[in-house]
Amino acid sequence: MAADEDKDPVAYLLMPDVAALDQLESLWQRWRRNELVWGETPWAKVFDLLRDLRPWGPADRVQPNDAGILAEEIEGLGESDLVRLELELVFRDNDRRANEPERQVSTSVVASGGRIVARSRIEDIAYHALLVDLPVWAVRQIINQDPAGIAGLDPLQYIRPQSIATTIAVADADEPEPGRAHTELGSPILALIDGVPVAAHPLLARHLIVDDAFGLEPNALVARRLHGTAMASLIVHGDRNRDGPALPRQIHVVPVLGNEDRFPDDRLVIDLIYLAVSSMRDGPEPTAPNVLIVNLSLGNPRRPFQGQLSAWARLLDRLAYRFGILFLVSAGNNVETFGVPGFATSIEFEGADPQTRATNMVRALGDIVADRRLFSPAETVNGVTIGACNEDGIDPAARQAARVNVDPYPAMRLPNPSSTLGPGYARSVKPDLLMPGAREMLQVVRTHDHIDVRPATPSRAAGLKVAAPPVGGREGIDGYTGGTSAAAALASRTCHRIHDALEAEYGETFTSLPSAQRAVLLKALFAHPARWPDDSAALLRGVLGPANNRLHAQQKDNIRRFLGYGAVDGDEAVACAEDRATFWAAGTLQPNKIATIPVPVPAVMGGLARPHSLSATLAWFTPVSPGRKQYRTCRLKILEPDVLDRLAVKAHGDQPDMNQTNRGTLYTRCWRGERAPVVGADMTISLTVQRDPDQGDVIDEPIPYGLAVSIAMPGLVGLYQDVRQRLQPEIRQPIR
């Protein structure tokens, strides 16, 4: 049954049998006619919350967005022409029960003149689907929700157009700078699941191990290998405008995009990703057994998140927990044209001062936020979803010299206009973090009562510099790209660098940890420095409201749709500073247990009335229960420390509150103050990590967690050394 629009998008009621459903439907119809009798009136309170109550049928199997895509695909085709689409079946919990429904659907497909192309059944995520070809006339029945057609088959849960991959632009070919001297590279801890790269590119040849598990490389034109090449370059070298060092290890590449950077049309995407990850970490001969970071700069623009988890997201959640893998996933880029009502002409838009332009841009995006949702699988619960921040390494003079398009946020760090927005599943914080995705410019494409704009193509004046396929006979060249795919690649690179720093400083103390604990520790340390930029948060709060400051939770909801937990500086996530000490801990928690971590407080802070902070970030992987309301089965949190008064700090307003940060698998708190803290000799803070009662069935397994804690007093040189000298062997040392 469908819920009220102001509540969750859809609610599902499981009935014990058909007779009970018939009885409930009869009650619903009598309630609509105001005919409920004594004893039935309590049902009115339930029915008041519903839009409709009916058995699952064609209207539920065919979503309006999917019907629109299918209508576009059949336009101009003959009635007998075949169209490829995905049929997702109601999952049955064993093969015997699944065989008959699949046979029924297959028989109907063939009887209509279609054929079965591929099938996939993955019990771990309650997924059972067929990839089929259907004639146009049968697709038209689906669009019209005709119960006499395929849409009327009881075993079917959803009918969707075939999944496609998000794409990127790589433009402005350039000659690369000379590379550095070669050093020996280590074995991979990071995998890239993406397009076929130009593996022979001078910037990439030594750094990539390409495992062409699906045989896509031979048919992928070298000149069109844009996506995989750009993502590999960003992971290995970063934005080449910044001239960062190459990673010290090779990366493992599994192509799942073939020619033209498209998914192979004879495979289900879920099956491709499942096999790609399983081949690396499972079986008697895993191809990349040490991989614990996986970059997935891919998404399905035909499947924007509408409140219900996609099979792709469920798959990532299950694989993350099963193998101890940190998935870095792009939020998706919505490059559709949109209106900016605040400006009547392009001249007015270009001539506006930065604050006015930013204000009107945020207001325009706020008005269409429902149309700019995350692309599957960005709603993943265990993975980290990355949005694109308007940053790159372009020299300001070069940007000014080549200025053609309009910068919507010339003076602020905000997500690019094309970067899709949250929230995530169960209103969790999504995207989790923002990373540089180039400074996205806007083009004015038409003017009526206001201007309409769309994102411009990345360029040498606004883009991330990457290795690119050959152009016009020139090989080994650079190009420029941007967007959330690029931001996710830079996020993966940052997590790899954090791993390198921990390995260099702690050796076996870190590398001997189980992969799941290392992965969640990287997740915590990566998210730890994220902050809402003060001016950006103030702008979003002021424009999107609500105006009543007592409604701070709603204000923060609007901010986190755009910023997540905040923007991350990759260098800051890795570096140490003399006025900040960062500690880490990793372990597991049994059901209903706590872990207490003692954190030394630097004595040099005592008595100094200056800004200072205590911050903590907790990350974990949860088992999941597909098909159940309590999908995320395990919830961890940081209990409020009891020494905040002595430290003269309190929770500040520019962060998600405790309820908002408690909905995913990242939990962050930051406390700030300016009064002098009272710090005694050898003072410690006891930070407590608690595993709440499991949601749904009790999970007996221990849950891996990673914790990052920082104490900082900007400008206080010696804080780091003060703490380092006090550390005992059983307490994790600050990151160096």
C-alpha positions in Angstrom: 0.0 0.0 0.0 1.3 3.5 -0.8 2.0 6.0 2.0 1.2 9.7 2.2 3.6 11.9 0.2 4.8 13.7 3.3 5.9 10.4 4.8 8.2 7.7 3.4 7.6 7.5 -0.4 6.2 3.9 -0.3 5.2 1.6 2.5 4.6 -2.1 2.0 2.1 -4.2 3.9 2.7 -8.0 4.0 -0.6 -9.9 4.3 -0.8 -13.5 5.7 -3.0 -14.7 2.8 -5.3 -13.6 0.0 -8.4 -13.7 2.2 -6.8 -11.2 4.6 -5.9 -8.9 1.7 -9.5 -9.1 0.3 -10.9 -8.2 3.8 -8.5 -5.2 4.1 -9.4 -4.0 0.6 -13.1 -4.3 1.5 -12.5 -2.1 4.6 -10.6 0.4 2.5 -13.5 0.7 0.0 -16.1 1.1 2.8 -13.9 3.7 4.5 -13.8 5.7 1.2 -17.6 5.6 1.2 -17.8 6.6 4.9 -19.5 3.2 5.7 -17.2 1.8 8.5 -19.3 0.4 11.3 -18.7 0.1 15.0 -15.5 -1.9 15.7 -14.0 -1.0 12.4 -13.4 2.8 13.0 -9.8 2.4 14.3 -8.9 1.5 10.7 -9.8 5.1 9.8 -6.6 6.3 11.5 -4.6 4.0 9.3 -6.4 4.7 6.1 -6.0 8.5 6.7 -2.3 8.1 6.0 -2.7 6.3 2.7 -3.0 7.5 -0.9 -4.2 4.1 -2.2 -4.5 0.5 -1.2 -4.5 -2.2 -3.8 -2.8 -5.5 -4.6 0.6 -5.1 -6.3 -0.1 -4.7 -10.0 0.9 -3.0 -13.3 0.9 0.5 -11.8 3.5 -0.6 -9.3 5.7 -2.7 -11.6 6.1 0.2 -14.2 7.3 3.4 -12.6 6.4 6.7 -14.5 10.1 7.6 -15.1 10.7 4.1 -16.6 7.6 4.3 -18.7 8.8 7.6 -20.1 12.2 6.2 -21.1 10.6 3.2 -22.7 8.2 5.5 -24.7 11.2 7.3 -26.0 13.0 4.1 -27.0 10.1 2.8 -29.1 9.4 6.0 -30.8 9.8 5.5 -34.6 10.3 1.7 -34.3 8.2 -0.9 -36.1 5.7 -3.0 -34.0 7.8 -6.1 -34.4 11.2 -4.5 -33.6 12.8 -5.7 -30.4 13.6 -3.6 -27.4 15.9 -4.7 -24.5 14.7 -4.3 -20.9 15.1 -5.7 -17.4 12.4 -7.8 -15.6 13.0 -8.1 -11.9 11.1 -10.9 -10.2 9.7 -11.1 -6.7 12.5 -12.9 -4.9 11.8 -16.5 -3.7 14.0 -17.8 -1.0 15.2 -21.0 -2.7 15.8 -22.2 -6.3 12.9 -24.6 -6.3 10.4 -21.9 -5.4 12.0 -19.5 -7.9 12.0 -21.9 -10.9 8.2 -21.8 -11.6 7.8 -18.0 -11.5 10.9 -17.6 -13.8 9.4 -20.3 -16.2 6.1 -18.4 -16.2 7.7 -15.1 -17.1 10.0 -16.7 -19.7 7.1 -18.5 -21.4 5.2 -15.2 -21.6 8.2 -13.4 -23.1 8.7 -16.0 -25.8 5.0 -16.2 -26.5 5.0 -12.5 -27.2 7.7 -12.9 -29.8 10.6 -11.9 -27.5 13.6 -13.8 -26.1 15.6 -14.2 -22.9 19.1 -12.7 -23.2 20.5 -13.2 -19.7 19.4 -14.1 -16.1 20.8 -13.5 -12.7 19.8 -14.7 -9.3 21.9 -13.6 -6.2 20.4 -14.9 -3.0 22.6 -12.7 -0.8 20.8 -9.5 -1.9 17.3 -11.1 -2.7 17.8 -10.4 -6.5 16.3 -12.3 -9.3 16.1 -10.7 -12.8 15.9 -11.4 -16.5 17.4 -9.4 -19.4 14.9 -9.8 -22.3 14.1 -8.5 -25.7 10.4 -7.7 -26.3 8.7 -6.5 -29.5 7.5 -2.9 -29.5 3.8 -3.8 -29.3 4.5 -5.7 -26.0 6.5 -2.8 -24.7 3.6 -0.5 -25.5 1.4 -2.7 -23.4 3.9 -2.3 -20.5 3.9 1.5 -20.9 0.1 1.5 -20.8 0.1 -0.8 -17.8 -2.1 -3.3 -19.5 -2.8 -6.2 -17.2 -3.2 -8.5 -20.2 0.4 -8.0 -21.1 3.8 -8.7 -19.4 3.0 -6.0 -16.8 0.2 -8.2 -15.5 2.4 -11.2 -14.5 2.2 -11.8 -10.8 5.8 -13.0 -10.4 7.2 -9.7 -11.6 8.1 -6.9 -9.2 9.5 -4.3 -11.5 9.9 -3.7 -15.3 12.7 -1.3 -16.2 14.6 -0.1 -19.3 18.1 -1.6 -19.6 20.6 0.0 -17.3 23.1 2.4 -18.9 26.3 3.9 -17.6 27.0 7.5 -16.6 29.4 9.2 -19.0 32.1 11.9 -18.7 33.6 14.4 -21.1 37.4 14.6 -21.6 38.3 17.7 -23.6 41.1 20.0 -24.6 43.9 17.6 -25.5 47.3 18.7 -24.3 50.9 17.4 -24.4 51.9 15.7 -21.0 54.8 16.9 -18.9 57.7 14.5 -18.5 57.2 11.7 -16.0 59.3 11.1 -12.9 61.9 8.5 -12.4 60.5 5.0 -12.1 60.4 3.2 -8.8 59.3 -0.4 -8.0 55.6 -0.6 -7.4 53.8 -2.7 -4.8 50.9 -5.1 -5.2 47.4 -3.6 -5.4 45.2 -2.7 -2.5 42.8 -0.6 -4.7 40.7 -1.8 -7.6 39.0 0.3 -10.3 35.8 -1.2 -11.8 35.2 1.0 -14.8 35.8 1.3 -18.5 38.6 -0.2 -20.6 41.6 2.1 -20.0 44.4 3.1 -22.5 46.7 0.7 -20.6 49.7 1.6 -22.8 49.5 5.3 -22.0 53.0 6.5 -20.8 51.4 7.8 -17.6 49.6 4.5 -16.8 51.5 1.6 -18.4 53.5 0.7 -15.2 50.6 1.4 -12.9 47.8 -0.8 -14.1 47.0 -4.5 -13.9 44.1 -4.9 -16.3 42.0 -8.0 -15.7 39.7 -8.2 -18.7 37.4 -10.7 -17.1 34.5 -10.1 -19.5 36.5 -9.8 -22.8 35.7 -6.2 -23.4 39.1 -4.9 -24.3 39.4 -6.2 -27.9 36.3 -4.4 -29.1 36.9 -1.1 -27.3 38.2 1.5 -29.7 41.3 3.0 -28.2 40.3 6.5 -29.1 37.0 6.1 -27.2 38.4 4.8 -23.9 37.7 7.9 -22.0 36.2 6.9 -18.7 38.5 4.2 -17.6 41.6 6.1 -18.7 40.6 9.3 -16.9 39.6 7.5 -13.6 42.8 5.5 -13.6 44.9 8.7 -14.2 43.1 10.5 -11.3 43.7 7.6 -8.9 47.3 7.1 -9.8 48.4 10.7 -10.2 45.6 12.9 -8.9 44.7 16.2 -10.7 47.8 16.6 -12.8 47.6 20.4 -12.5 48.6 19.8 -8.8 51.7 17.7 -9.7 51.2 15.2 -6.9 53.2 12.0 -6.5 52.1 8.7 -8.1 50.7 6.0 -5.9 53.4 3.5 -4.8 51.3 0.5 -5.7 49.7 -0.7 -8.9 46.0 -0.6 -9.2 43.8 -3.6 -10.3 41.4 -2.7 -13.1 38.4 -4.8 -14.1 36.6 -3.3 -17.1 32.8 -3.5 -17.1 32.3 -0.8 -19.8 33.2 -1.8 -23.4 33.2 0.2 -26.6 31.9 3.8 -26.3 32.1 3.3 -22.5 28.9 1.4 -22.4 27.8 -1.7 -20.4 27.8 -4.8 -22.6 24.2 -5.1 -23.8 24.0 -8.8 -23.2 24.7 -8.7 -19.5 22.8 -7.5 -16.4 24.8 -4.8 -14.6 24.3 -6.4 -11.2 25.8 -9.7 -12.5 28.8 -7.8 -13.9 29.6 -6.1 -10.6 29.0 -9.2 -8.5 31.4 -11.3 -10.7 34.0 -8.5 -10.9 34.3 -8.2 -7.1 34.0 -11.9 -6.4 36.7 -12.8 -8.8 39.1 -10.4 -6.9 38.4 -11.6 -3.4 36.7 -15.0 -3.5 37.4 -18.6 -4.7 40.5 -20.7 -4.7 42.4 -18.3 -6.9 41.4 -14.7 -6.2 42.9 -12.3 -8.8 43.5 -9.5 -6.3 43.3 -10.9 -2.8 44.7 -7.8 -1.0 42.3 -5.3 -2.5 40.3 -3.4 0.2 39.4 -0.2 -1.7 37.2 -0.3 -4.7 36.5 2.7 -6.9 33.1 2.7 -8.6 32.7 5.9 -10.6 29.7 4.5 -12.3 25.9 5.0 -11.9 22.7 4.3 -13.7 21.0 7.7 -14.7 17.9 5.7 -15.4 17.6 4.8 -11.8 17.5 7.9 -9.6 17.0 7.1 -5.9 13.4 7.4 -5.0 13.4 6.0 -1.4 13.8 2.3 -2.3 17.2 0.7 -2.4 18.3 -0.5 -5.8 19.7 -4.0 -6.3 23.1 -2.4 -7.2 23.2 -0.6 -3.8 22.2 -3.8 -2.0 24.9 -5.7 -3.7 27.6 -3.2 -2.7 26.4 -3.2 0.9 26.5 -7.0 1.0 30.0 -7.3 -0.6 31.4 -4.5 1.6 30.5 -6.5 4.8 31.3 -9.9 3.4 34.8 -9.1 2.1 35.7 -6.0 4.1 35.8 -3.7 1.1 35.5 0.1 1.2 33.5 1.1 -1.9 33.9 4.8 -3.1 30.9 5.5 -5.2 30.1 8.6 -7.4 26.8 10.4 -6.6 26.0 11.0 -10.3 25.9 14.0 -12.6 22.5 15.5 -13.7 23.5 17.5 -16.8 19.9 18.4 -17.8 19.1 22.0 -18.5 17.4 23.9 -15.7 16.0 27.4 -15.1 17.3 30.2 -12.9 14.3 32.4 -12.3 16.5 35.1 -10.6 17.9 36.3 -13.9 16.0 37.5 -16.9 19.0 37.6 -19.3 22.4 36.2 -19.8 23.9 39.6 -19.4 22.3 40.0 -16.0 23.5 36.6 -15.0 27.1 37.3 -16.1 27.2 40.7 -14.5 25.8 39.7 -11.1 28.0 40.0 -8.1 29.2 36.6 -6.6 26.8 36.6 -3.7 23.8 37.4 -5.8 24.7 34.8 -8.4 25.3 32.1 -5.7 22.1 33.0 -3.9 19.9 32.7 -7.0 21.7 29.5 -8.1 21.0 27.8 -4.7 17.4 29.0 -4.8 17.0 27.5 -8.4 18.5 24.2 -7.4 16.4 24.1 -4.2 13.2 24.4 -6.3 14.1 21.3 -8.3 15.8 19.2 -5.7 13.4 16.4 -6.1 14.5 16.0 -9.8 18.2 15.9 -8.9 18.4 12.7 -6.8 21.4 10.4 -6.4 21.9 7.8 -9.2 21.9 4.1 -8.3 24.0 2.8 -6.6 24.9 6.0 -4.7 22.4 5.2 -2.0 24.6 2.4 -0.7 24.6 2.2 3.1 28.1 0.7 3.7 29.8 2.6 0.9 30.9 6.2 0.8 29.1 8.4 -1.7 31.1 11.2 -3.2 29.7 14.5 -4.6 31.7 16.9 -6.8 32.9 20.1 -5.1 33.7 23.1 -7.4 37.4 22.9 -7.0 40.4 22.1 -9.3 44.0 23.0 -9.7 43.7 25.5 -12.5 45.9 28.6 -12.2 43.6 31.6 -11.6 45.3 33.6 -14.4 44.7 30.7 -16.9 41.0 30.6 -15.8 40.6 34.3 -16.2 42.3 34.4 -19.6 40.0 31.7 -21.0 36.8 32.9 -19.4 33.8 32.1 -21.7 31.2 30.6 -19.4 29.8 31.7 -16.1 31.0 30.5 -12.7 27.9 30.0 -10.5 29.9 30.1 -7.2 33.0 32.2 -7.8 33.8 32.7 -4.1 32.5 29.6 -2.3 33.1 25.8 -1.9 29.8 24.2 -3.0 28.7 21.1 -4.9 28.8 21.6 -8.7 25.3 22.3 -10.1 25.3 18.9 -11.9 26.3 17.0 -8.7 23.2 15.0 -7.6 21.8 15.6 -4.1 20.6 13.7 -1.1 19.3 12.4 1.2 20.0 8.7 1.1 18.2 5.6 2.3 16.1 6.2 5.5 17.0 9.9 5.1 20.7 9.2 5.9 23.4 11.7 5.0 24.2 11.5 1.3 26.3 12.3 -0.5 28.7 11.5 2.4 31.5 13.8 1.3 32.5 16.3 -1.4 35.8 16.0 -3.3 37.1 18.2 -6.1 35.2 17.7 -9.3 36.5 20.8 -11.2 35.0 24.2 -11.1 31.9 23.6 -13.2 30.9 26.5 -15.4 27.4 27.2 -16.8 26.2 28.0 -20.3 23.0 30.0 -20.9 21.1 28.0 -23.5 17.9 29.9 -23.8 16.0 32.9 -22.4 12.3 33.4 -21.9 10.9 34.9 -18.7 14.2 33.8 -17.1 17.4 32.1 -18.3 17.9 28.4 -18.7 21.4 27.0 -18.1 23.3 23.7 -18.4 26.8 22.6 -17.3 29.7 23.4 -19.7 32.2 20.8 -20.8 35.4 20.7 -18.7 38.3 22.5 -20.2 41.9 23.6 -19.5 40.2 26.7 -17.9 38.0 24.6 -15.6 38.8 21.0 -15.3 40.9 18.2 -13.7 44.0 17.3 -15.8 44.1 13.6 -16.7 45.6 11.1 -19.1 43.5 10.8 -22.3 43.1 8.6 -25.3 45.0 9.5 -28.5 43.6 12.3 -30.6 44.5 13.0 -34.3 47.3 10.5 -34.3 48.9 12.0 -31.1 49.3 9.4 -28.3 50.2 9.8 -24.6 48.3 13.0 -24.3 46.5 14.8 -21.4 42.9 16.1 -21.3 40.5 17.7 -18.8 37.5 16.2 -17.1 35.3 16.7 -14.0 32.1 15.7 -12.2 31.3 13.2 -9.5 33.1 10.3 -11.3 36.3 12.3 -11.1 35.6 13.3 -7.5 35.1 9.6 -6.5 38.4 8.7 -8.1 40.2 11.4 -6.1 38.5 10.1 -3.0 39.8 6.6 -3.7 43.3 8.0 -4.2 43.0 9.8 -0.8 42.0 6.6 0.9 45.0 4.9 -0.6 47.3 7.6 0.6 45.9 7.3 4.1 46.6 3.6 3.9 50.2 4.4 2.8 50.7 6.8 5.7 49.4 4.3 8.3 51.6 1.5 6.8 54.7 3.7 6.8 54.2 4.8 10.4 52.8 1.7 12.1 53.9 -1.2 9.9 52.5 -4.6 11.1 50.5 -2.9 13.8 48.3 -1.6 11.0 48.8 -4.1 8.2 48.1 -7.1 10.4 44.6 -5.9 11.1 41.8 -7.8 9.3 40.9 -6.2 6.0 37.4 -5.2 7.3 39.0 -3.3 10.2 41.5 -1.6 7.9 38.7 -0.7 5.4 36.4 0.9 8.1 39.4 2.7 9.6 40.2 4.3 6.2 36.5 5.2 6.0 36.6 7.0 9.3 39.9 8.7 8.7 38.9 9.9 5.3 35.6 11.4 6.5 37.2 12.8 9.7 38.4 16.1 8.3 35.1 16.9 6.5 33.5 20.2 7.5 30.7 22.4 6.2 32.4 25.5 4.9 31.0 28.3 7.1 29.9 30.6 4.3 28.4 27.8 2.2 26.4 26.5 5.2 25.2 30.1 5.9 24.1 30.6 2.3 22.2 27.3 2.2 20.5 28.0 5.5 19.6 31.5 4.5 18.2 30.6 1.1 16.6 27.3 1.7 15.4 27.9 5.3 13.2 27.4 7.0 13.5 31.0 8.3 12.6 30.0 11.8 15.9 29.2 13.5 14.1 27.0 16.0 13.7 24.6 13.1 17.4 23.9 13.1 16.9 20.2 12.2 15.1 21.1 9.0 17.7 23.7 8.2 20.4 21.1 8.6 18.4 18.6 6.4 18.6 21.2 3.6 22.3 21.8 4.1 23.3 18.1 4.2 21.3 17.4 0.9 24.0 19.6 -0.7 27.1 19.2 1.4 26.8 15.8 3.1 29.2 15.8 6.0 31.3 18.4 4.1 34.2 18.9 1.8 37.4 17.0 2.3 40.9 18.3 1.5 42.9 15.3 0.4 46.2 16.6 1.7 44.7 17.5 5.1 43.3 14.0 5.4 46.8 12.6 5.1 49.0 15.2 6.7 49.8 15.9 10.3 50.2 19.3 12.0 51.9 20.6 15.1 48.7 22.1 16.4 46.6 19.0 16.0 46.8 15.4 17.2 44.7 12.7 15.5 44.3 9.2 17.1 42.9 6.1 15.6 41.4 2.8 16.9 40.0 -0.2 15.2 38.3 -3.3 16.5 35.0 -5.2 16.6 31.9 -5.0 18.8 29.7 -7.9 19.9 25.9 -7.4 20.3 25.0 -4.8 23.0 28.6 -4.2 23.9 30.7 -1.0 24.2 34.4 -0.2 23.6 36.1 2.6 25.6 39.0 4.3 24.1 41.2 6.6 26.3 42.5 9.7 24.5 45.2 11.8 26.0 44.5 15.5 26.3 47.5 17.8 25.6 48.6 19.6 28.8 49.8 22.6 26.7 46.1 23.5 26.0 45.4 24.2 29.7 44.5 27.7 30.6 44.6 29.1 27.0 41.5 31.0 26.0 41.6 30.5 22.3 39.6 28.4 19.7 40.0 24.7 20.1 38.1 21.5 19.2 37.5 17.9 19.9 36.2 15.8 17.0 35.4 12.1 16.5 34.4 10.0 13.5 33.1 6.4 13.8 32.7 4.1 10.7 31.5 0.5 10.4 30.1 -2.0 8.0 26.7 -3.4 8.8 25.1 -6.7 7.8 21.9 -6.0 5.8 18.5 -7.6 5.5 17.2 -7.1 1.9 13.4 -6.9 1.8 13.0 -5.9 5.4 12.1 -2.5 6.8 15.2 -2.6 9.2 17.6 -3.0 6.3 20.6 -1.7 8.2 20.7 -4.3 11.0 23.5 -2.9 13.2 23.9 0.7 14.5 26.9 2.1 16.3 27.4 5.5 17.9 29.7 7.6 20.0 28.4 8.5 23.4 28.7 12.1 24.5 31.9 12.4 26.6 31.5 13.6 30.2 34.4 16.0 30.2 33.1 18.6 27.7 32.7 21.2 30.4 36.3 20.8 31.5 37.4 21.1 28.0 35.2 24.1 27.5 33.6 22.8 24.3 30.1 22.1 23.1 28.6 20.7 19.9 28.6 23.4 17.2 25.7 24.1 14.8 27.3 23.5 11.5 27.2 19.8 11.4 24.4 17.1 11.1 22.8 16.6 14.5 22.9 13.3 16.4 19.7 11.9 14.8 20.8 12.8 11.3 24.3 11.3 11.6 22.8 8.1 13.2 21.1 6.9 10.0 24.0 5.4 8.0 27.3 3.8 8.8 29.3 7.1 9.5 28.8 8.8 12.9 30.5 12.2 13.4 30.6 14.7 16.2 32.6 17.8 16.7 32.7 20.0 19.8 34.2 23.5 19.8 35.0 26.3 22.3 37.0 29.4 22.9 37.1 29.5 26.7 40.2 28.2 28.5 40.0 24.4 29.1 40.9 23.0 32.5 43.5 20.3 31.7 45.2 18.4 34.5 48.4 16.4 34.3 48.0 13.1 32.4 44.4 13.9 31.7 42.5 11.6 29.3 39.1 11.6 27.7 37.2 8.3 27.6 35.4 8.0 24.3 32.8 5.2 24.3 31.7 3.4 21.2 28.3 1.7 21.7 26.6 -1.0 19.6 22.9 -0.4 20.0 20.5 -3.3 20.1 20.3 -4.9 16.7 17.5 -3.8 14.5 15.4 -6.8 13.5 17.0 -10.2 14.0 20.0 -10.3 16.4 23.3 -10.5 14.5 25.7 -12.7 16.4 28.8 -11.7 14.4 31.1 -9.0 15.7 30.8 -5.7 13.8 34.1 -4.1 12.5 34.6 -0.4 13.4 37.2 2.3 12.9 37.4 5.4 15.0 39.3 8.7 14.4 39.7 11.3 17.1 41.3 14.8 16.8 42.2 17.4 19.4 43.3 20.7 17.9 44.1 24.3 19.0 45.0 26.2 15.9 48.3 28.0 16.2 49.5 26.1 19.3 52.8 24.7 18.2 53.9 21.8 20.3 50.4 20.2 20.9 51.3 17.2 18.7 54.6 16.6 20.5 53.0 16.9 23.9 50.6 14.1 23.2 53.2 11.9 21.4 55.5 11.9 24.4 52.7 10.7 26.7 51.4 7.8 24.6 51.4 4.3 26.1 51.9 1.2 23.9 48.3 0.1 24.2 47.0 3.5 22.9 47.2 4.2 19.2 49.6 6.9 18.3 48.7 10.1 16.4 48.9 9.8 12.6 52.2 11.1 11.3 
